[in-house]
Amino acid sequence: MTLARSNNSLTHKAGRRLRKSGFIGALVTLPLLLQGCVTTNPATGQSDFTPFMSPDKETAIGKEQHPLILKQHGGVVDNPQVAGYVAVTGGRLAAVSEMPKTPFTFTVLNSPIVNAFALPGGYIYVTRGILGLFNSESEMASVLGHEIGHVTGRHSAKRYNQQILTGLGATLLGAVLKSNELSDMVGYGSQLYLKSYSRGNEYEADKLGVRYSTRAGFDPYAAADMLRSLDAQSQLEDAIANRTGQQRPPEFFSTHPNTKDRVTRAHAAARETGLPENSRDRGRDRFLDAINGMTYGDDPAQGVITGRTFSHGPARFSFTVPENYRLLNSSDAVYAQGTGPAEGGVVIFAGDRLKGRNMIEFTSQTWKGLVKDAPLEGLQDFTLNGMEAITGWHTMQVAKVNSQVRIVTVRHSADQAYFFLMVTPLTKLDQQREALQRMTYSFKKLSPTEARDVRGRIIRVVTVKRGDTAQSLARKMAFSDHQLDRFLVLNGLNSPQSLRAGQRVKLVVYGQ
């Protein structure tokens, strides 16, 4: 018996040594196999370790994802003048990059969100929202150059490879250490790091953007001014959303570096070019001419937000969300997020064709498509402003918070129905119940005249006259709140005293 136990023990130890030896051998062999995957990046001069994504694969990914990006972000802006202007400017920058033969594609997305990004393979995107924030051709070039820098720097490829390697490492640690806490911690850190470009990637893209702007004849100092405008816009959005004073994540855990730090670095990169400040024309007039009349904010074809009211002229309906809810429009749905007393509450509004379904079938199928494995309780039909409607609910955990999830569906026409999906924490339900019910009953059909009155906003470029002030011009802005702040941020002005007669500025006014 003892001998048998000893043999088993020896066999177990030998097997463990063999497995350990094989494991170490794999660790030793892997770097040798991957050494051939190291190349020198012509844009950065650094060694790129990207064994899991070749340049051909980058191109294939960009081509595959491009249609999805268009679908998710409102499609291409219907303004050939603006789209062509961006494409020509981007082409000038790409031509002086380290990848001049790469067929870059520049797209203006029909989205009010202030954003710009790049896909592997040379697909560059800017939104209407960020175009409206620019105040010169050079500022636009700085952002386009930055996104080109993400492509030439192969940041997407590096992120992809880092994700694969980190995922393998996290799996290995979890298997070896048998520690759920440690595995969770490793996974959290990895996801946070990979959620967006690293701080190093962002700094590098800023520097490459300055390089390409300088080579293409633009003013490299515009990059720092653009970053200041982005910071001012972010602070304004916080103020509008009543988020001012809320703690933000520390810079170390941020997916993008601190904007003020990037401003300093961008200005230093511009100085390193050797060009004196204000030595190049920024192309302000050319840029303002190109965007004059461009849609600002929501596209009326996708519905318009005015305060707490969402109106859709072509579809002929409107509704108003409760106080302390902030509306956000997208091409697929309308969202309302609770703030302050309504914190944690979310409303999703969307619609679909009935396609022969009755309202019970529509409600059931919509619920199953949105809420996983949860029965619909308290089903009740009622009449909402003359329209057939159904409601039901279920209590469940949403993001680890006990909440009521309620659906309300409404037949708007013979073959069109809409729904509200309301998620409300149980601790806020009694307080918000009546307000959410009023929102439901605010849903109404618009008459043809009311539908025609749903107007979007546009950018109108005007010349400052003698006697004009920032305050007097701001009063012409098509907003009911923060008019002066919006005017200053829109025009990249530091103070109301920055105006002078003859200067051209942007206003946001209602379109005709």
RODO-2510 file (C-alpha; in nm, 4 decimals, decimal comma):
residues 512
     n   res          X          Y          Z
     1     m     0,0000     0,0000     0,0000
     2     t     0,2746     0,2409     0,0877
     3     l     0,4683     0,1505    -0,2255
     4     a     0,1637     0,2057    -0,4398
     5     r     0,1074     0,5451    -0,2848
     6     s     0,4741     0,6271    -0,3430
     7     n     0,4555     0,5235    -0,7080
     8     n     0,1401     0,7264    -0,7563
     9     s     0,3102     1,0211    -0,5957
    10     l     0,6151     0,9804    -0,8165
    11     t     0,3974     0,9470    -1,1239
    12     h     0,2025     1,2589    -1,0252
    13     k     0,5226     1,4570    -0,9685
    14     a     0,6738     1,3364    -1,2941
    15     g     0,3607     1,4327    -1,4830
    16     r     0,3609     1,7698    -1,3148
    17     r     0,7271     1,8190    -1,4136
    18     l     0,6469     1,7221    -1,7716
    19     r     0,3506     1,9589    -1,7859
    20     k     0,5560     2,2347    -1,6291
    21     s     0,8393     2,1672    -1,8726
    22     g     0,5973     2,1829    -2,1643
    23     f     0,4479     2,5047    -2,0309
    24     i     0,7912     2,6667    -1,9965
    25     g     0,8859     2,5403    -2,3406
    26     a     0,5784     2,7061    -2,4850
    27     l     0,6672     3,0314    -2,3133
    28     v     1,0196     3,0141    -2,4543
    29     t     0,9091     2,9147    -2,8035
    30     l     0,6332     3,1764    -2,8387
    31     p     0,8665     3,4806    -2,8462
    32     l     1,0894     3,3031    -3,0993
    33     l     0,7926     3,2374    -3,3251
    34     l     0,6687     3,5956    -3,2956
    35     q     1,0018     3,7704    -3,3482
    36     g     0,9329     3,7859    -3,7205
    37     c     0,6159     3,9851    -3,6490
    38     v     0,8105     4,2924    -3,5350
    39     t     0,8297     4,5715    -3,7933
    40     t     0,9428     4,9340    -3,7882
    41     n     0,6591     5,1842    -3,8148
    42     p     0,7508     5,4573    -4,0669
    43     a     0,5308     5,7148    -3,8907
    44     t     0,6718     5,6692    -3,5414
    45     g     1,0092     5,5050    -3,6035
    46     q     0,9220     5,2535    -3,3339
    47     s     0,8999     4,8761    -3,3521
    48     d     0,5455     4,7457    -3,4006
    49     f     0,4606     4,4071    -3,2524
    50     t     0,1378     4,3108    -3,4303
    51     p     0,1389     3,9351    -3,4982
    52     f    -0,2400     3,9093    -3,4966
    53     m    -0,3260     4,1909    -3,7391
    54     s    -0,1545     4,2472    -4,0703
    55     p    -0,2048     4,5636    -4,2806
    56     d    -0,4247     4,3577    -4,5152
    57     k    -0,6429     4,2548    -4,2228
    58     e    -0,6698     4,6186    -4,1116
    59     t    -0,8027     4,7100    -4,4557
    60     a    -1,0499     4,4213    -4,4508
    61     i    -1,1792     4,5187    -4,1055
    62     g    -1,2294     4,8808    -4,2086
    63     k    -1,4170     4,7796    -4,5221
    64     e    -1,6379     4,5408    -4,3260
    65     q    -1,7189     4,7850    -4,0456
    66     h    -1,7756     5,0955    -4,2597
    67     p    -2,1422     5,0201    -4,3470
    68     l    -2,2151     4,9446    -3,9807
    69     i    -2,0654     5,2774    -3,8736
    70     l    -2,2876     5,4606    -4,1212
    71     k    -2,5960     5,2793    -3,9937
    72     q    -2,5172     5,3443    -3,6281
    73     h    -2,4342     5,7136    -3,6705
    74     g    -2,7146     5,8512    -3,8847
    75     g    -2,5609     5,7856    -4,2254
    76     v    -2,3674     6,0295    -4,4419
    77     v    -2,4471     6,3997    -4,4125
    78     d    -2,6616     6,5241    -4,7021
    79     n    -2,4435     6,8240    -4,7832
    80     p    -2,2072     6,7732    -5,0802
    81     q    -2,0302     7,1038    -5,0150
    82     v    -1,9348     7,0075    -4,6601
    83     a    -1,8567     6,6440    -4,7459
    84     g    -1,6379     6,7449    -5,0404
    85     y    -1,4545     7,0091    -4,8377
    86     v    -1,3683     6,7581    -4,5649
    87     a    -1,2562     6,4974    -4,8198
    88     v    -1,0271     6,7415    -5,0021
    89     t    -0,8722     6,8646    -4,6768
    90     g    -0,8244     6,5092    -4,5552
    91     g    -0,6695     6,4111    -4,8874
    92     r    -0,4086     6,6865    -4,8550
    93     l    -0,3117     6,5555    -4,5122
    94     a    -0,3033     6,1891    -4,6131
    95     a    -0,0820     6,2741    -4,9114
    96     v     0,1945     6,4028    -4,6808
    97     s     0,1664     6,1152    -4,4325
    98     e     0,3880     5,8073    -4,4310
    99     m     0,1089     5,6182    -4,6113
   100     p     0,0424     5,8384    -4,9178
   101     k    -0,0641     5,5438    -5,1333
   102     t    -0,3249     5,4191    -4,8865
   103     p    -0,6782     5,4916    -5,0177
   104     f    -0,8092     5,6938    -4,7215
   105     t    -1,1867     5,7458    -4,7006
   106     f    -1,3196     6,0596    -4,5278
   107     t    -1,6832     6,0602    -4,4167
   108     v    -1,8989     6,3258    -4,2489
   109     l    -2,1548     6,1489    -4,0303
   110     n    -2,5037     6,2916    -3,9911
   111     s    -2,4784     6,3032    -3,6134
   112     p    -2,5007     6,5962    -3,3690
   113     i    -2,2568     6,4269    -3,1301
   114     v    -1,9172     6,5993    -3,1097
   115     n    -1,6848     6,3207    -3,2217
   116     a    -1,4200     6,2023    -3,4667
   117     f    -1,2636     5,8590    -3,4993
   118     a    -1,0839     5,6227    -3,7347
   119     l    -1,1150     5,2608    -3,8385
   120     p    -0,8237     5,0447    -3,9510
   121     g    -0,7506     5,0641    -4,3207
   122     g    -0,7818     5,4419    -4,3580
   123     y    -1,1493     5,5086    -4,2765
   124     i    -1,1757     5,8512    -4,1097
   125     y    -1,4998     5,9920    -3,9648
   126     v    -1,6041     6,3328    -3,8350
   127     t    -1,9538     6,4265    -3,7231
   128     r    -2,1593     6,7336    -3,8000
   129     g    -2,1343     6,8050    -3,4293
   130     i    -1,7583     6,8454    -3,4261
   131     l    -1,7554     7,0360    -3,7562
   132     g    -1,9806     7,2959    -3,5963
   133     l    -1,7252     7,3415    -3,3190
   134     f    -1,4340     7,4154    -3,5551
   135     n    -1,3536     7,7785    -3,6305
   136     s    -1,1012     7,7413    -3,9103
   137     e    -0,9729     7,5089    -4,1771
   138     s    -0,6580     7,4516    -3,9717
   139     e    -0,8604     7,3396    -3,6690
   140     m    -1,0436     7,0895    -3,8874
   141     a    -0,7103     6,9756    -4,0330
   142     s    -0,5718     6,9187    -3,6833
   143     v    -0,8500     6,6699    -3,6036
   144     l    -0,8331     6,4969    -3,9418
   145     g    -0,4555     6,4744    -3,9047
   146     h    -0,4968     6,3295    -3,5560
   147     e    -0,7240     6,0542    -3,6882
   148     i    -0,4866     5,9853    -3,9781
   149     g    -0,2182     5,9506    -3,7100
   150     h    -0,4171     5,6706    -3,5469
   151     v    -0,4081     5,4875    -3,8811
   152     t    -0,0423     5,5501    -3,9685
   153     g     0,0564     5,4758    -3,6079
   154     r    -0,1337     5,1448    -3,6396
   155     h    -0,2963     5,2088    -3,3037
   156     s    -0,5958     4,9884    -3,3821
   157     a    -0,3659     4,6996    -3,4707
   158     k    -0,1717     4,7424    -3,1473
   159     r    -0,4911     4,7602    -2,9444
   160     y    -0,6221     4,4444    -3,1124
   161     n    -0,3021     4,2526    -3,0389
   162     q    -0,2883     4,3852    -2,6831
   163     q    -0,6448     4,2655    -2,6319
   164     i    -0,5632     3,9134    -2,7506
   165     l    -0,2432     3,8882    -2,5481
   166     t    -0,4002     4,0384    -2,2353
   167     g    -0,6978     3,8067    -2,2678
   168     l    -0,4658     3,5073    -2,2891
   169     g    -0,2717     3,6353    -1,9898
   170     a    -0,5838     3,6886    -1,7807
   171     t    -0,7069     3,3380    -1,8648
   172     l    -0,3710     3,1885    -1,7710
   173     l    -0,3570     3,3775    -1,4400
   174     g    -0,7099     3,2725    -1,3546
   175     a    -0,6298     2,9066    -1,4287
   176     v    -0,3047     2,9039    -1,2354
   177     l    -0,4003     3,1149    -0,9336
   178     k    -0,7631     2,9991    -0,9027
   179     s    -0,8474     3,3460    -0,7734
   180     n    -1,1734     3,4973    -0,8917
   181     e    -1,0888     3,8279    -0,7271
   182     l    -0,7545     3,8522    -0,9040
   183     s    -0,9008     3,7395    -1,2355
   184     d    -1,1716     4,0031    -1,2045
   185     m    -0,9142     4,2680    -1,1218
   186     v    -0,6972     4,1720    -1,4191
   187     g    -0,9988     4,1686    -1,6474
   188     y    -1,1146     4,5076    -1,5228
   189     g    -0,7773     4,6671    -1,5774
   190     s    -0,7458     4,5163    -1,9226
   191     q    -1,0905     4,6265    -2,0344
   192     l    -1,0350     4,9772    -1,9051
   193     y    -0,7019     5,0022    -2,0838
   194     l    -0,8435     4,8652    -2,4068
   195     k    -1,1736     5,0484    -2,4020
   196     s    -1,0207     5,3254    -2,6089
   197     y    -0,6790     5,4271    -2,7351
   198     s    -0,4149     5,4471    -2,4659
   199     r    -0,2943     5,7826    -2,3449
   200     g     0,0306     5,7176    -2,5296
   201     n    -0,1609     5,6544    -2,8529
   202     e    -0,3560     5,9785    -2,8103
   203     y    -0,0419     6,1824    -2,7477
   204     e     0,1244     6,0191    -3,0465
   205     a    -0,1742     6,0888    -3,2742
   206     d    -0,1752     6,4534    -3,1591
   207     k     0,1919     6,4839    -3,2521
   208     l     0,1435     6,3133    -3,5887
   209     g    -0,1540     6,5403    -3,6584
   210     v     0,0651     6,8457    -3,5997
   211     r     0,3269     6,6952    -3,8322
   212     y     0,0808     6,6376    -4,1165
   213     s    -0,0868     6,9772    -4,0710
   214     t     0,2506     7,1488    -4,0952
   215     r     0,3571     6,9525    -4,4030
   216     a     0,0253     7,0235    -4,5781
   217     g     0,0488     7,3995    -4,5212
   218     f    -0,1947     7,4405    -4,2308
   219     d    -0,1282     7,6252    -3,9052
   220     p    -0,0055     7,3658    -3,6518
   221     y    -0,0916     7,5923    -3,3569
   222     a    -0,4614     7,5428    -3,4340
   223     a    -0,4443     7,1974    -3,2730
   224     a    -0,4076     7,3443    -2,9236
   225     d    -0,6970     7,5849    -2,9825
   226     m    -0,9155     7,2988    -3,1024
   227     l    -0,8424     7,0992    -2,7883
   228     r    -0,9348     7,4030    -2,5760
   229     s    -1,2666     7,4228    -2,7600
   230     l    -1,3328     7,0543    -2,6940
   231     d    -1,2653     7,1092    -2,3247
   232     a    -1,4972     7,4120    -2,3157
   233     q    -1,7689     7,2149    -2,4971
   234     s    -1,7358     6,9290    -2,2484
   235     q    -1,7732     7,1668    -1,9541
   236     l    -2,0756     7,3314    -2,1166
   237     e    -2,2433     6,9947    -2,1698
   238     d    -2,1831     6,9114    -1,8045
   239     a    -2,3466     7,2381    -1,7009
   240     i    -2,6460     7,1838    -1,9297
   241     a    -2,6920     6,8297    -1,7986
   242     n    -2,6615     6,9466    -1,4360
   243     r    -2,3531     6,7321    -1,3931
   244     t    -2,1230     7,0137    -1,2816
   245     g    -1,9450     6,9242    -0,9599
   246     q    -1,9740     6,5503    -1,0024
   247     q    -1,6481     6,3686    -0,9561
   248     r    -1,4777     6,2520    -1,2737
   249     p    -1,2442     5,9526    -1,3028
   250     p    -0,8809     6,0387    -1,2313
   251     e    -0,6609     6,0921    -1,5353
   252     f    -0,4731     5,7657    -1,4907
   253     f    -0,7911     5,5625    -1,5486
   254     s    -0,9285     5,7864    -1,8215
   255     t    -0,9538     5,6502    -2,1746
   256     h    -0,8377     5,9876    -2,3033
   257     p    -0,5707     6,2031    -2,1417
   258     n    -0,6507     6,5239    -1,9622
   259     t    -0,7385     6,7859    -2,2239
   260     k    -0,5291     7,0605    -2,0637
   261     d    -0,2273     6,8292    -2,0703
   262     r    -0,2906     6,7624    -2,4385
   263     v    -0,3184     7,1366    -2,5054
   264     t     0,0272     7,1911    -2,3564
   265     r     0,1759     6,9040    -2,5527
   266     a     0,0098     7,0108    -2,8799
   267     h     0,1395     7,3657    -2,8431
   268     a     0,4887     7,2329    -2,7711
   269     a     0,4716     7,0100    -3,0810
   270     a     0,3724     7,3120    -3,2910
   271     r     0,6682     7,5110    -3,1566
   272     e     0,9014     7,2246    -3,2459
   273     t     0,8110     7,2758    -3,6128
   274     g     1,0055     7,6024    -3,6014
   275     l     0,7119     7,8017    -3,7380
   276     p     0,6330     8,1254    -3,5519
   277     e     0,2794     8,1628    -3,4200
   278     n     0,0346     8,3426    -3,6517
   279     s     0,2707     8,2949    -3,9457
   280     r     0,0144     8,0993    -4,1502
   281     d    -0,3380     8,1812    -4,2555
   282     r    -0,5756     7,9448    -4,0765
   283     g    -0,8349     7,9499    -4,3534
   284     r    -1,1096     8,0786    -4,1252
   285     d    -1,3151     8,2420    -4,4005
   286     r    -1,2943     7,9366    -4,6277
   287     f    -1,4135     7,7159    -4,3455
   288     l    -1,6991     7,9450    -4,2402
   289     d    -1,8153     7,9736    -4,6016
   290     a    -1,8235     7,5940    -4,6300
   291     i    -2,0344     7,5304    -4,3173
   292     n    -2,2668     7,8311    -4,3491
   293     g    -2,6198     7,6883    -4,3520
   294     m    -2,5133     7,3417    -4,2280
   295     t    -2,7593     7,1587    -4,0036
   296     y    -2,6748     7,1959    -3,6357
   297     g    -2,7939     6,9530    -3,3721
   298     d    -3,0723     6,7140    -3,4624
   299     d    -3,1574     6,6483    -3,8242
   300     p    -3,5326     6,7223    -3,8639
   301     a    -3,5628     6,4039    -4,0703
   302     q    -3,4702     6,2117    -3,7526
   303     g    -3,6719     6,4262    -3,5116
   304     v    -3,5875     6,7361    -3,3092
   305     i    -3,5305     6,7921    -2,9375
   306     t    -3,6545     7,1224    -2,7949
   307     g    -3,6008     7,1371    -2,4213
   308     r    -3,7757     6,8296    -2,2798
   309     t    -3,9909     6,7742    -2,5894
   310     f    -3,9112     6,5445    -2,8804
   311     s    -4,0992     6,6162    -3,2043
   312     h    -4,0874     6,4275    -3,5322
   313     g    -4,2362     6,6218    -3,8209
   314     p    -4,2257     6,3539    -4,0935
   315     a    -4,3705     6,0880    -3,8582
   316     r    -4,6111     6,3442    -3,7046
   317     f    -4,5838     6,2873    -3,3298
   318     s    -4,4338     6,4451    -3,0190
   319     f    -4,3911     6,3753    -2,6474
   320     t    -4,2382     6,5454    -2,3436
   321     v    -4,0183     6,3750    -2,0844
   322     p    -4,0354     6,4588    -1,7115
   323     e    -3,8216     6,7172    -1,5393
   324     n    -3,4735     6,5938    -1,4512
   325     y    -3,4631     6,3740    -1,7623
   326     r    -3,2203     6,4596    -2,0409
   327     l    -3,3121     6,3679    -2,3990
   328     l    -3,0706     6,2171    -2,6494
   329     n    -3,1668     6,1395    -3,0083
   330     s    -3,0103     5,8733    -3,2294
   331     s    -3,0934     5,7261    -3,5675
   332     d    -3,2527     5,4181    -3,4060
   333     a    -3,4170     5,5425    -3,0861
   334     v    -3,4700     5,8323    -2,8472
   335     y    -3,3232     5,8036    -2,4989
   336     a    -3,3974     5,9966    -2,1804
   337     q    -3,1627     5,9693    -1,8845
   338     g    -3,2649     6,0641    -1,5334
   339     t    -3,0542     6,3114    -1,3370
   340     g    -3,0739     6,4454    -0,9820
   341     p    -3,3949     6,3163    -0,8175
   342     a    -3,4487     6,0873    -1,1192
   343     e    -3,0925     5,9489    -1,1180
   344     g    -3,0855     5,5904    -1,2415
   345     g    -3,4011     5,6234    -1,4488
   346     v    -3,3871     5,5517    -1,8217
   347     v    -3,6503     5,5819    -2,0947
   348     i    -3,6127     5,4286    -2,4412
   349     f    -3,8528     5,5290    -2,7182
   350     a    -3,8663     5,3671    -3,0621
   351     g    -4,1110     5,2223    -3,3109
   352     d    -4,1706     4,9620    -3,5776
   353     r    -4,4142     4,8582    -3,8470
   354     l    -4,6901     4,6292    -3,7284
   355     k    -4,6689     4,4129    -4,0418
   356     g    -5,0060     4,2532    -3,9788
   357     r    -4,9510     4,2020    -3,6054
   358     n    -5,2117     4,3075    -3,3533
   359     m    -5,1040     4,5186    -3,0559
   360     i    -5,0819     4,2218    -2,8184
   361     e    -4,8410     4,0485    -3,0561
   362     f    -4,6414     4,3677    -3,1093
   363     t    -4,6139     4,4275    -2,7342
   364     s    -4,5106     4,0700    -2,6583
   365     q    -4,2484     4,0515    -2,9333
   366     t    -4,1061     4,3941    -2,8488
   367     w    -4,0792     4,3017    -2,4806
   368     k    -3,9053     3,9723    -2,5551
   369     g    -3,6616     4,1510    -2,7831
   370     l    -3,5692     4,4017    -2,5123
   371     v    -3,5994     4,2191    -2,1797
   372     k    -3,4350     3,8802    -2,1392
   373     d    -3,6204     3,5931    -1,9699
   374     a    -3,8689     3,8116    -1,7819
   375     p    -4,2457     3,7576    -1,7989
   376     l    -4,4653     4,0575    -1,8726
   377     e    -4,6985     4,1184    -1,5773
   378     g    -5,0062     4,3326    -1,5221
   379     l    -5,0919     4,3470    -1,8923
   380     q    -5,3569     4,6123    -1,9512
   381     d    -5,5057     4,7774    -2,2590
   382     f    -5,6241     5,1397    -2,2580
   383     t    -5,6816     5,4387    -2,4844
   384     l    -5,4106     5,7041    -2,5081
   385     n    -5,5228     6,0288    -2,6706
   386     g    -5,7566     5,8333    -2,8969
   387     m    -5,4960     5,5663    -2,9804
   388     e    -5,4963     5,1981    -2,8870
   389     a    -5,2346     5,1288    -2,6181
   390     i    -5,1094     4,8455    -2,3967
   391     t    -4,8908     4,8465    -2,0863
   392     g    -4,7215     4,5870    -1,8670
   393     w    -4,4266     4,5616    -1,6307
   394     h    -4,1813     4,3407    -1,4457
   395     t    -3,9645     4,3939    -1,1380
   396     m    -3,6042     4,2858    -1,1857
   397     q    -3,2428     4,3813    -1,1275
   398     v    -3,0966     4,6203    -1,3821
   399     a    -2,7254     4,6928    -1,3382
   400     k    -2,7552     4,5338    -0,9908
   401     v    -3,0324     4,7770    -0,8916
   402     n    -3,3839     4,6545    -0,8130
   403     s    -3,5991     4,8282    -1,0718
   404     q    -3,9369     4,8287    -1,2365
   405     v    -3,9220     4,7859    -1,6126
   406     r    -4,2454     4,9024    -1,7761
   407     i    -4,3436     4,9001    -2,1418
   408     v    -4,6149     5,1118    -2,3032
   409     t    -4,7006     5,0461    -2,6678
   410     v    -4,9165     5,2748    -2,8816
   411     r    -5,0735     5,2230    -3,2243
   412     h    -5,0049     5,5481    -3,4075
   413     s    -5,1573     5,4462    -3,7417
   414     a    -5,2874     5,1379    -3,9182
   415     d    -4,9383     4,9914    -3,9646
   416     q    -4,7159     5,1912    -3,7267
   417     a    -4,6690     5,1477    -3,3531
   418     y    -4,4314     5,3013    -3,0989
   419     f    -4,3214     5,2055    -2,7499
   420     f    -4,1792     5,3539    -2,4314
   421     l    -3,9564     5,1285    -2,2213
   422     m    -3,9123     5,2823    -1,8759
   423     v    -3,6520     5,1564    -1,6275
   424     t    -3,7001     5,3068    -1,2811
   425     p    -3,5183     5,2116    -0,9585
   426     l    -3,7728     5,0940    -0,7009
   427     t    -3,6410     5,3550    -0,4578
   428     k    -3,7454     5,6282    -0,7044
   429     l    -4,0658     5,4698    -0,8350
   430     d    -4,3189     5,6394    -0,6060
   431     q    -4,1555     5,9758    -0,6680
   432     q    -4,1390     5,9375    -1,0477
   433     r    -4,4538     5,7355    -1,1211
   434     e    -4,6852     6,0306    -1,1876
   435     a    -4,4273     6,2179    -1,3974
   436     l    -4,3646     5,9117    -1,6150
   437     q    -4,7387     5,8648    -1,6588
   438     r    -4,7689     6,2277    -1,7737
   439     m    -4,4898     6,1613    -2,0240
   440     t    -4,6842     5,8668    -2,1640
   441     y    -5,0005     6,0735    -2,2014
   442     s    -4,8053     6,3575    -2,3634
   443     f    -4,7534     6,1358    -2,6697
   444     k    -4,9771     6,2802    -2,9393
   445     k    -5,0257     6,2983    -3,3127
   446     l    -4,9258     6,6202    -3,4862
   447     s    -5,1482     6,7957    -3,7358
   448     p    -4,9989     6,8753    -4,0786
   449     t    -4,9483     7,2361    -3,9675
   450     e    -4,7807     7,1320    -3,6414
   451     a    -4,5584     6,8887    -3,8306
   452     r    -4,4428     7,1644    -4,0682
   453     d    -4,3551     7,3811    -3,7691
   454     v    -4,1007     7,1253    -3,6447
   455     r    -3,7861     7,2992    -3,7584
   456     g    -3,4256     7,2081    -3,7129
   457     r    -3,1391     7,4438    -3,6391
   458     i    -2,8674     7,5566    -3,8770
   459     i    -2,5391     7,7440    -3,8504
   460     r    -2,5629     8,0980    -3,9811
   461     v    -2,2411     8,2976    -4,0272
   462     v    -2,2801     8,6713    -3,9623
   463     t    -2,0464     8,9699    -3,9515
   464     v    -2,0165     9,1608    -3,6248
   465     k    -2,1385     9,5179    -3,6649
   466     r    -2,0434     9,8239    -3,4645
   467     g    -2,2447     9,8169    -3,1440
   468     d    -2,2910     9,4384    -3,1470
   469     t    -2,1903     9,2566    -2,8307
   470     a    -2,1559     8,8923    -2,7438
   471     q    -2,4682     8,9271    -2,5313
   472     s    -2,6769     9,0846    -2,8095
   473     l    -2,5687     8,8254    -3,0646
   474     a    -2,6189     8,5406    -2,8174
   475     r    -2,9829     8,6424    -2,7771
   476     k    -3,0326     8,5430    -3,1417
   477     m    -2,9261     8,1850    -3,0676
   478     a    -3,2096     7,9322    -3,1081
   479     f    -3,1886     7,8089    -2,7499
   480     s    -3,3819     7,8912    -2,4361
   481     d    -3,0898     7,8384    -2,1988
   482     h    -2,7147     7,9066    -2,1752
   483     q    -2,7305     8,1335    -2,4807
   484     l    -2,4151     8,3320    -2,4024
   485     d    -2,2165     8,0243    -2,2991
   486     r    -2,3205     7,8428    -2,6166
   487     f    -2,2235     8,1429    -2,8312
   488     l    -1,8786     8,1745    -2,6725
   489     v    -1,7982     7,8027    -2,6988
   490     l    -1,9297     7,7804    -3,0550
   491     n    -1,6946     8,0590    -3,1627
   492     g    -1,3935     7,9616    -2,9537
   493     l    -1,4101     8,2865    -2,7562
   494     n    -1,2606     8,3169    -2,4097
   495     s    -1,4759     8,6094    -2,2958
   496     p    -1,7615     8,8332    -2,4161
   497     q    -1,5085     9,1122    -2,4703
   498     s    -1,3314     8,9172    -2,7466
   499     l    -1,5551     9,0495    -3,0276
   500     r    -1,4583     9,3227    -3,2733
   501     a    -1,6456     9,4901    -3,5577
   502     g    -1,5936     9,3137    -3,8919
   503     q    -1,5298     8,9763    -3,7301
   504     r    -1,7303     8,6828    -3,8655
   505     v    -1,9011     8,4615    -3,6088
   506     k    -2,1369     8,1647    -3,6026
   507     l    -2,4922     8,1699    -3,4744
   508     v    -2,7287     7,8777    -3,4351
   509     v    -3,0708     7,9765    -3,5681
   510     y    -3,3861     7,7965    -3,6762
   511     g    -3,3919     7,6825    -4,0373
   512     q    -3,6653     7,7868    -4,2767
***
